[in-house]
């Protein structure tokens, strides 16, 4: 993988991921597991997706979502990370996932990630848009487009 601007750090949210995707042998512990919302409010902002199975479930369970592919060694990823987290609080009807390409290389391969940061936008399970780079304006524009769908 190459960094889009030649280089970040990602803070792992494994606890949040565990709350969202509590699994045992690929099956949910709770029979009627809810998405990341309860009573119309999302319970967490950005979900760290540490393996391909979690990434698949994330896109399957959420009506509108975005995946942020990143790496700990990428400075532009470090720069866009707080922006992504703030946007996750603003766009509460969109699920925000984060994938470290070094920890979750299967997801990176599946989504043809060749540079970081890369953002992939979903309407249901369908990829509707993607772009690479730490462009705050483009990220917000794509989120606005996604919520308008």
SVG drawing of the C-alpha trace seen along z (x, -y; Angstrom):
<svg xmlns="http://www.w3.org/2000/svg" viewBox="-37 -22 43 43">
<polyline fill="none" stroke="black" stroke-width="0.4" points="0.0,0.0 1.1,-3.5 0.1,-6.6 -1.8,-9.1 0.4,-11.9 3.3,-9.6 2.2,-8.8 -0.9,-8.6 -2.0,-7.3 -5.2,-5.6 -6.6,-5.2 -8.1,-1.7 -11.7,-1.6 -11.7,2.1 -14.2,1.7 -16.6,-0.1 -16.2,2.6 -16.8,5.3 -20.0,3.5 -21.2,3.3 -20.2,6.7 -20.2,9.1 -19.8,12.4 -19.1,16.0 -18.2,18.1 -19.7,15.6 -23.1,15.5 -24.4,12.6 -24.6,13.2 -27.9,11.3 -30.7,12.8 -32.0,9.5 -28.8,7.4 -29.5,3.8 -27.5,1.5 -25.4,-1.3 -28.5,-3.2 -30.9,-3.0 -34.1,-5.0 -33.1,-6.9 -29.7,-7.9 -26.4,-6.3 -24.5,-4.8 -21.0,-5.4 -19.3,-7.5 -16.6,-5.6 -16.4,-1.8 -12.9,-0.2 -13.3,2.8 -10.4,5.2 -11.2,8.1 -13.0,8.7 -16.0,10.4 -16.6,7.3 -16.3,5.1 -18.8,7.3 -21.3,7.2 -20.9,3.4 -21.9,2.8 -24.7,5.4 -26.3,4.0 -26.2,0.3 -28.4,-1.5 -25.9,-4.2 -22.2,-3.9 -18.7,-5.0 -15.5,-3.1 -12.3,-5.0 -9.2,-3.0 -6.1,-4.2 -2.7,-3.2 -0.7,-4.1 2.3,-5.3 0.3,-7.8 0.5,-11.5 -2.5,-12.6 -4.6,-9.9 -3.6,-11.5 -4.7,-14.9 -8.1,-13.7 -8.9,-11.4 -10.3,-14.2 -12.3,-15.6 -13.8,-12.2 -14.6,-11.7 -16.3,-15.2 -18.3,-14.4 -19.5,-11.2 -21.1,-13.2 -22.7,-15.6 -24.1,-12.9 -25.8,-10.6 -27.8,-8.8 -24.6,-7.5 -22.5,-4.7 -18.8,-5.5 -16.3,-2.6 -12.5,-2.7 -10.2,0.0 -6.5,0.1 -5.0,1.6 -2.2,3.3 -4.4,4.9 -7.3,5.7 -5.5,6.4 -8.3,8.7 -10.8,5.8 -8.2,3.6 -7.7,6.2 -11.4,6.8 -12.0,3.1 -9.0,2.6 -7.3,0.1 -4.0,-1.0 -3.5,-4.3 -4.5,-5.7 -6.6,-7.5 -9.4,-6.1 -13.1,-6.6 -15.7,-4.2 -19.4,-5.2 -22.3,-2.7 -26.0,-2.9 -27.0,0.4 -24.4,2.9 -23.8,1.1 -20.7,-1.0 -21.8,-4.3 -18.7,-6.5 -15.0,-6.4 -12.0,-8.7 -8.5,-8.8 -6.9,-11.7 -7.3,-13.8 -9.7,-16.3 -12.1,-17.6 -14.3,-19.4 -14.7,-16.3 -15.4,-14.1 -18.2,-16.3 -19.6,-16.8 -19.8,-13.0 -21.5,-12.6 -24.1,-15.2 -24.7,-13.3 -25.0,-10.1 -27.6,-11.5 -29.6,-13.0 -30.1,-9.6"/>
</svg>
